[in-house]
Amino acid sequence: MTDDELLQRLEQSTPEEWTSDELDLLRERVRENAALAEAFADFVRREQARPTPLSPGRIPAAQALARPD
């Protein structure tokens, strides 16, 4: 996998989609490529911002539009 392919993968995937081999490759390449290191940092920031079971998630549209009783 090329650095450009790794960059594209970082932009278009979630951590769950990565194989252990891909992660190993990313760990190697991120040390040598500043653009890849920055893309990986952005990837981590996006993942940290995703809702977790301990934080509020999305509210279904029906619930948001429902009138309170």
C-alpha positions, 0 to 999 in steps of 0.5 A: 500500500502506498502513502497516498493509499494510506492517506485515502484510507485515513480519510474514508474509514473508521478504526474498526475497518483497519486490519492489524497489518494496515495498522503496522504499516501505518505505524512505520510510514507515519514516522517518515511522512509528515503529511501522513502523520498529520492525516493520522492526527486528524483521524484520531481527533475525529474518532475522539469526537465520535459519540461514545456510549457514555456521551449523548448520541443522536436523537431520532427525528421522531423524538425531536419532533414529538410534542411533550405530553 
